[in-house]
């Protein structure tokens, strides 16, 4: 089990890639701290994770010492909310091994029509939220001499995309965070990497017309969109000791979209 007994925080864990990541981590032996904004969604995510490990036992039949998943209602744009969550995790578990900065939103519009509210909302969640969460967990990881921070970027954060000024800026910024923090925290034993998914079948694409989605699929050499599990698998690898020499990387997982 790649992540046996590691304490792993996943933001935006109620759906899509975040939920898939939480499930993957639980199956790999981690204790998952599922974070999201809505209490009922957090509880549903926790129940889903706990159900993924029947009777609270691992693959060898040994009983887990603690529940494999717990939930925290967190708004990543609210530093007090983030700090309270991190303090609670440390009080309960005494350590934090992995942070997955997955929480993100879109509010698309062309530059000439984008409102300040649309711009600010995306920057606050996708960029400021990543800063809040990482700064909050960093002292604990530094004190441990070990830890992993995984940031959700996007192929849009590498190549840009029509109608996504705010989203592209936030995901470009996340790459900048990743490169900088890998230099700052690497000497302390903390690895920082980013994953840049392409188009993945998640609720975040639910507002796009079918015609647009079909066009997107045609652009991918594999001929389809990704599945959340396929991104979660990459996060699990990067969080594990198998990736012990991977630091400061931005791993594109897009089915060859940008080839």
Secondary structure, 3 states (H helix, E strand, C coil): CCCCCCEEEEECCCCHHHHHHHHHHHHCCCEEEEEECCHHHHHHHHHHHHHCCHHHECCCCCECCCCCEEEEECCCCCHHHHHHHHHHHHHHHCCCCEEEECCCCCCCECHHHCCHHHHHHHHHHHHHHHHHHHHHHHHHHHHHCCEEEEEECCCHHHHCCCCEHHHHHHHHHHHHHHHHHHHHHHCCCEEEEEEEECCECCHHHCCCCHHHHHHHHHHCCCCCCECHHHHHHHHHHHHCHHHCCCCCCEEEECCCCCC
